Amino acid sequence: MKSKYKLSKVADRWGIYSVFLAIGELNGFKFGTIKEKFHYGINCWLNNTLHNLDLNLEEDRKEAYENI
């Protein structure tokens, strides 16, 4: 599966690694190894997975901007 976005054009190897770690954390991966979080982040990126939000709650509405 391929993403339509090209991170390699805007970041080096470590920058891309950090992006996938951040994506994994934002999507709910809190416990496990760094390698597992990295792979989880890649899967979320490829599947365009967003973290779950309940827009009836004010806190979640504020977090919605992370998905935009």
Beta strands, then each sheet from edge to edge (+ up, - down):
end
